[in-house]
């Protein structure tokens, strides 16, 4: 009886080690746990030595583990983030590297074999109408209102 209970647990543990979800290369290249703005993402990528067009995830909105999950038991099955993260796409090839925010509540998949992020499969669930997109400051300009106008 004990064998029947332990066997599925051992298979699950063995398969999780093979899948590498999340992949260490993905975590080091495409996840910045401290980046809260586009400028911090550019600095993160400069430190990594990236020179191409790359997508990066910021920190999750809550600290409830696990942060990633496999989509199956095969080694070719991708790994997804369980919690939404802010996503950025950056052009590090430019003379002056820049990033832009793709969305706030985004999910993406990466390969469990190579750690390569599938940038075309980043899906964001933002509701800009509800979150008042046009009232937010998209650029870090530190604008302040003029009290004489109000």
Secondary structure, DSSP 8 states (H G I E B T S, - for coil): -HHHHHHHHHHHHHHHHHHTSS-HHHHHHHB-TT--SHHHHHHHHHHHT--SEEEEEEEESS--S--EEESSSSTTS-EEESS-EEEEEEE-SSSS-EEEEEEEEEE-EE-TTT--B-GGG-EE---TTTTTGGGS--S-------TTT-
